[in-house]
Amino acid sequence: MIRQLGSALPSAQAAQAAQSVRQRPIDSVAGRTVPRSWETLKRALDITIASTALVTLSPVIAAAALGIVCASPGSPFFAQERVGKNGRRFNLYKLRTMVRGAHLYHDEMRAFNEVDGPVLKIRNDPRLHPIGKLLRRTSIDELPNLINVLRGEMSIVGPRPPLPAEVADYDEFARRRLTVKPGVTCLWQISGRSSISFEEWMRLDNEYIDTWSPLSDLAIVARTVPAVIFGEGAH
């Protein structure tokens, strides 16, 4: 990993090595080969679960959207560029949890970051609108991700899709998570989410890549329900 490499090289060489890793094509990072039937079954499960969930939870999405409109001016929906499988970029759909223009203060909020690594997580983010924290704690804000699943950009289970700026700071161990489709839920989601370190997060994503099967995906979906209900590590 870059940090380990940096400890063994002079600073200039470490920076050069880090830049080399960041520029390396995603398809040069070792992934995992699985039976084609697994991929077919995974896609079938994605379509079935996503379509069923969207129909069932549409009243929840509508109520949340109405609440957002009442709490904060602007569209209740939010599209943000994320990085998917093999570095493909796509627009991730979410319910808006922050005030309009919150992204303009992303860099300034770095001083209040509560987690390590290239991600930004703040428990009481001042950019949240009045019901934003509730939407995040219950993961209701992520329900529109199901549209991305139906579009084939995401899967129900897989590593959470990162921002391009986060990927720019990935080492090879982290970049390996881009060899599979990102997901709505994952091992990180059911293991404490923002309460665990970035290093542990990446380890869980790599563990998923090395061990996933259609059956284990269903097990993760089942474990997601209580994790969401109790809001484990959500902020």
C-alpha positions as CSV (number, residue, x, y, z in Angstrom):
1,M,0.0,0.0,0.0
2,I,1.1,3.6,-0.6
3,R,1.6,4.4,3.1
4,Q,3.9,1.4,3.5
5,L,5.7,2.2,0.3
6,G,6.2,5.8,1.4
7,S,7.8,4.7,4.6
8,A,10.6,2.9,2.7
9,L,11.3,5.6,0.1
10,P,12.4,9.3,0.2
11,S,9.4,11.7,0.1
12,A,9.9,12.6,-3.6
13,Q,10.0,8.9,-4.6
14,A,7.0,8.1,-2.5
15,A,5.0,10.9,-4.1
16,Q,6.0,9.6,-7.6
17,A,5.0,6.0,-6.6
18,A,1.7,7.2,-5.3
19,Q,1.0,9.1,-8.5
20,S,1.8,6.0,-10.5
21,V,-0.7,3.9,-8.5
22,R,-3.4,6.6,-8.9
23,Q,-2.9,6.8,-12.7
24,R,-2.9,3.0,-13.2
25,P,-5.9,1.8,-15.2
26,I,-8.6,0.1,-13.1
27,D,-8.5,-3.0,-15.3
28,S,-4.8,-3.6,-14.3
29,V,-5.9,-4.2,-10.7
30,A,-6.5,-7.8,-9.9
31,G,-10.2,-8.7,-9.4
32,R,-11.8,-12.1,-9.1
33,T,-13.3,-14.4,-11.7
34,V,-16.7,-15.9,-10.9
35,P,-19.0,-18.2,-12.9
36,R,-21.0,-16.4,-15.5
37,S,-24.1,-18.0,-14.0
38,W,-23.4,-16.1,-10.8
39,E,-23.4,-12.8,-12.6
40,T,-26.6,-13.7,-14.4
41,L,-28.3,-14.6,-11.1
42,K,-27.0,-11.5,-9.4
43,R,-28.5,-9.3,-12.1
44,A,-31.8,-11.2,-11.9
45,L,-31.9,-10.6,-8.1
46,D,-30.9,-7.0,-8.6
47,I,-33.9,-6.3,-10.9
48,T,-36.3,-8.3,-8.8
49,I,-35.3,-6.7,-5.4
50,A,-35.0,-3.2,-6.8
51,S,-38.3,-3.1,-8.7
52,T,-40.1,-4.7,-5.7
53,A,-38.6,-2.3,-3.3
54,L,-39.3,0.8,-5.4
55,V,-43.0,-0.1,-5.7
56,T,-43.3,-1.0,-2.0
57,L,-41.4,2.0,-0.7
58,S,-42.7,4.6,-3.2
59,P,-45.0,6.1,-0.5
60,V,-41.9,6.5,1.8
61,I,-39.9,8.2,-1.0
62,A,-42.9,10.5,-1.8
63,A,-43.3,11.4,1.9
64,A,-39.6,12.1,2.3
65,A,-39.5,14.2,-0.9
66,L,-42.5,16.3,0.4
67,G,-40.7,16.7,3.8
68,I,-37.5,17.9,2.0
69,V,-39.5,20.5,0.0
70,C,-41.0,21.9,3.2
71,A,-37.7,21.9,5.0
72,S,-35.4,23.3,2.3
73,P,-36.0,25.1,-1.0
74,G,-35.1,23.3,-4.1
75,S,-35.6,19.8,-5.7
76,P,-35.9,17.0,-3.2
77,F,-33.8,14.8,-5.4
78,F,-30.0,15.0,-5.9
79,A,-27.7,13.6,-8.5
80,Q,-24.0,13.3,-7.8
81,E,-21.2,11.9,-10.0
82,R,-19.8,8.7,-8.6
83,V,-17.3,6.1,-9.9
84,G,-18.5,2.6,-10.7
85,K,-17.1,-0.7,-12.0
86,N,-13.9,-0.3,-14.0
87,G,-13.8,3.4,-13.3
88,R,-17.0,4.2,-15.2
89,R,-18.7,7.4,-14.0
90,F,-22.4,7.7,-13.4
91,N,-24.9,9.9,-11.7
92,L,-26.0,8.5,-8.3
93,Y,-29.5,9.4,-7.4
94,K,-30.4,10.3,-3.8
95,L,-32.9,12.2,-1.7
96,R,-31.3,15.6,-0.8
97,T,-30.1,15.8,2.8
98,M,-28.2,19.1,2.6
99,V,-29.1,22.7,1.8
100,R,-28.7,23.8,-1.8
101,G,-25.1,24.6,-2.6
102,A,-23.7,22.5,0.1
103,H,-21.1,21.0,-2.3
104,L,-19.5,24.4,-2.6
105,Y,-18.3,24.1,1.0
106,H,-16.9,20.6,0.7
107,D,-13.2,21.6,1.0
108,E,-13.9,24.0,3.9
109,M,-15.6,21.1,5.8
110,R,-12.4,19.0,5.7
111,A,-11.4,20.7,9.0
112,F,-14.3,19.0,10.7
113,N,-13.9,15.5,9.2
114,E,-14.4,12.8,11.8
115,V,-13.0,9.8,9.8
116,D,-9.7,8.9,8.3
117,G,-8.9,8.3,4.7
118,P,-10.0,10.4,1.6
119,V,-13.7,10.4,2.6
120,L,-15.6,13.1,4.4
121,K,-18.0,12.2,7.3
122,I,-19.3,14.6,9.9
123,R,-21.8,13.5,12.5
124,N,-23.5,16.9,12.9
125,D,-22.8,18.4,9.5
126,P,-24.0,22.0,9.6
127,R,-24.9,21.7,5.9
128,L,-27.8,19.3,6.7
129,H,-31.3,20.7,6.4
130,P,-33.8,20.1,9.3
131,I,-34.7,16.5,8.3
132,G,-31.4,15.6,6.6
133,K,-30.0,13.8,9.7
134,L,-33.2,11.6,10.0
135,L,-33.0,10.7,6.3
136,R,-29.4,9.6,6.7
137,R,-29.8,7.7,10.0
138,T,-32.7,5.7,8.4
139,S,-30.9,5.4,5.0
140,I,-34.1,6.7,3.4
141,D,-32.0,9.2,1.4
142,E,-30.4,6.2,-0.4
143,L,-33.6,4.7,-1.7
144,P,-33.3,6.4,-5.1
145,N,-30.1,4.3,-5.5
146,L,-32.5,1.6,-6.6
147,I,-33.0,3.4,-9.9
148,N,-29.3,3.1,-10.5
149,V,-29.6,-0.6,-9.9
150,L,-32.4,-0.9,-12.5
151,R,-30.2,1.1,-14.9
152,G,-27.4,-1.5,-14.4
153,E,-25.0,1.1,-12.9
154,M,-25.2,-0.5,-9.4
155,S,-26.0,-3.8,-7.8
156,I,-28.1,-4.3,-4.6
157,V,-24.9,-5.6,-2.9
158,G,-21.5,-4.2,-3.5
159,P,-19.0,-1.6,-2.3
160,R,-20.5,1.9,-1.9
161,P,-19.8,4.1,-5.0
162,P,-17.0,6.6,-4.2
163,L,-16.6,10.2,-5.4
164,P,-14.0,10.8,-8.2
165,A,-12.0,13.0,-5.7
166,E,-11.8,10.0,-3.3
167,V,-10.7,7.6,-6.0
168,A,-7.9,10.0,-6.9
169,D,-6.3,9.3,-3.5
170,Y,-6.8,5.5,-3.6
171,D,-3.9,3.1,-3.3
172,E,-4.0,-0.2,-5.2
173,F,-5.7,-2.0,-2.3
174,A,-8.6,0.5,-2.3
175,R,-8.8,0.7,-6.1
176,R,-9.6,-3.1,-6.2
177,R,-13.1,-2.2,-5.0
178,L,-13.7,-0.8,-8.4
179,T,-13.4,-4.2,-10.1
180,V,-17.1,-5.0,-9.1
181,K,-20.3,-3.0,-9.4
182,P,-21.0,-0.7,-6.5
183,G,-23.9,-1.5,-4.3
184,V,-26.8,-0.1,-2.3
185,T,-25.6,-2.2,0.7
186,C,-22.4,-4.0,1.6
187,L,-20.4,-5.5,4.4
188,W,-19.4,-2.0,5.4
189,Q,-23.1,-1.0,5.7
190,I,-23.8,-3.8,8.2
191,S,-20.5,-3.6,10.1
192,G,-20.7,-0.1,11.6
193,R,-20.5,2.2,8.6
194,S,-18.9,5.5,9.6
195,S,-17.8,4.2,13.0
196,I,-15.1,2.0,11.4
197,S,-11.8,3.1,10.0
198,F,-11.1,3.7,6.3
199,E,-8.6,0.8,6.3
200,E,-11.2,-1.6,7.8
201,W,-13.7,-0.3,5.3
202,M,-11.4,-1.2,2.4
203,R,-10.6,-4.6,4.0
204,L,-14.3,-5.4,4.1
205,D,-14.8,-4.4,0.5
206,N,-11.9,-6.6,-0.5
207,E,-13.3,-9.4,1.6
208,Y,-16.6,-9.1,-0.3
209,I,-14.9,-9.3,-3.6
210,D,-13.0,-12.5,-2.6
211,T,-16.0,-14.3,-1.1
212,W,-19.3,-13.1,-2.6
213,S,-21.9,-15.4,-4.1
214,P,-25.6,-15.0,-4.8
215,L,-26.4,-16.7,-1.5
216,S,-24.1,-14.5,0.5
217,D,-25.6,-11.4,-1.2
218,L,-29.0,-12.5,0.1
219,A,-27.5,-12.9,3.6
220,I,-26.1,-9.3,3.4
221,V,-29.5,-8.0,2.3
222,A,-31.2,-9.7,5.3
223,R,-28.6,-8.3,7.7
224,T,-29.1,-4.8,6.2
225,V,-32.6,-4.5,7.6
226,P,-31.8,-4.5,11.3
227,A,-28.7,-2.4,10.6
228,V,-30.8,0.3,9.0
229,I,-33.5,0.1,11.7
230,F,-31.0,0.6,14.5
231,G,-29.0,3.2,12.5
232,E,-25.7,1.5,13.3
233,G,-22.9,4.0,12.5
234,A,-25.1,6.1,10.3
235,H,-24.3,9.9,10.1
